[in-house]
Amino acid sequence: QSALTQEASVSGTVGQNITLSCTGNSDNIGSYIVGWYQQISHGAPKIVVFGNSLPSGIPDHFSGSKSGTTASLTISGLQPEDEADYYCSTWDYSLSGHVFGTGTKVTVL
Amino acid sequence: QLQLRESGPGLVKPSETLSLTCTVSGGSIISSHYWGWVRQSPGAGLEWIGSMYYSGSTYYNPSLKSRVTMSVHTSKSQFSLNLTSVTAADTALYFCARHKLGSPLENWGQGTLVTVSS
């Protein structure tokens, strides 16, 4: 059972801005840095946001933020190549381990 | 540039032990990072299995803890995963990854598919 809740699916047109959410609690999102991962066709997950920073090589139309126990990933100016599954993840104090979100399928219309 | 590569049998029989190895290149396994395993069952989401430090400190997912052992082989720049008494429910794509304690998983291997079947 996943500890973090995400929307099952989000869609948008090319150029549109979309926001994905990730809801947890004070033991995880409320206390630790959140990572957002892009997974295309069940390939290797790739981290696209580390907290509110972008890893090297990640285009700047991705951005992350957090408020309390909810984290958000915003894709500004949606592109066809952004179509993928997106997962959030963070450390959980009570689990003493990583927890993942349920995953959001992003579709570019 | 750090690279992680998983290796091991693609087919394991029920009740046997699944053994995978992750080879680290482009960086040292002796660092401030932890080395972890994540799996993804067909059509499902990501599940953290466990993480360990090169010195031997480990963290395991409580749901798998009774069946999981991780170890590090510093001289070979490898770390490994053993999962005992496997069933069809352990069929999954297995990824190795690197992270700092309490921080997101930054680097991932390409993954290796393990099928549990007789």
Interface residues (C-beta under 8 A of the other chain):
Chain A: S2 Y32 I33 V34 G35 Y37 H42 G43 A44 P45 K46 I47 F50 G51 P55 Y87 S89 T90 W91 L95 S96 G97 H98 V99 F100 G101 T102 G103
Chain B: G36 V38 Q40 G45 L46 E47 W48 G50 S51 Y59 Y60 N61 P62 L93 F95 H99 L101 G102 S103 P104 L105 E106 W108 G109 Q110 G111
